[in-house]
């Protein structure tokens, strides 16, 4: 299990919906979005690079941290 924290540049609610839909990949167990800090936390057995690649098609995305899930 991995936990990836990503920083996104979210614009409107439509972009947020697209981001949540794009992150629903196989192996993803939990998704939480902090709109105040524009951070997305994804937990599960997935490749963080694949998640970021999908999200970069929608908005500016950068990896803040990747580590084991607690």
C-alpha positions in Angstrom: 0.0 0.0 0.0 1.3 3.4 -1.0 0.1 6.9 0.0 0.7 9.7 -2.6 0.1 13.3 -1.8 -0.3 15.5 -4.9 -0.6 19.3 -5.3 -3.2 20.3 -8.0 -4.2 23.6 -9.5 -7.9 23.2 -9.4 -10.1 25.8 -11.0 -13.8 25.1 -10.8 -16.1 22.2 -9.7 -16.1 20.7 -13.2 -12.4 20.2 -13.0 -12.7 18.7 -9.5 -15.2 16.1 -10.8 -12.9 15.2 -13.7 -10.0 14.8 -11.3 -12.0 12.5 -9.0 -13.1 10.4 -12.0 -9.6 10.2 -13.5 -8.1 9.0 -10.2 -10.5 6.0 -10.0 -7.9 3.5 -11.2 -7.6 -0.2 -10.3 -5.7 -0.6 -7.0 -6.9 2.8 -5.6 -8.5 2.2 -2.2 -9.0 5.8 -0.8 -9.1 9.3 -2.3 -9.4 12.4 -0.3 -9.3 16.0 -1.6 -8.3 19.1 0.5 -9.7 22.0 -1.5 -8.3 24.5 0.9 -4.6 23.5 0.2 -5.4 22.1 -3.3 -4.0 18.7 -2.3 -5.2 15.3 -3.3 -4.3 12.2 -1.3 -4.5 8.8 -3.0 -4.0 5.5 -1.1 -3.7 2.0 -2.5 -1.7 -0.4 -4.6 -1.1 1.8 -7.6 1.8 3.5 -9.4 1.9 7.2 -8.4 3.5 8.1 -11.7 0.5 6.7 -13.6 -1.9 8.7 -11.4 0.1 11.9 -12.1 0.3 11.2 -15.8 -3.5 11.0 -16.0 -4.0 14.1 -13.9 -1.6 16.2 -15.9 -3.9 16.0 -18.8 -6.6 17.8 -16.7 -4.6 20.3 -14.6 -1.1 21.2 -13.4 0.0 18.4 -11.0 3.1 17.8 -8.9 4.0 15.1 -6.4 4.4 16.4 -2.9 5.2 13.0 -1.2 5.0 9.3 -1.8 5.4 6.8 1.0 3.9 3.7 2.7 0.3 4.0 3.9 -0.1 3.9 7.7 
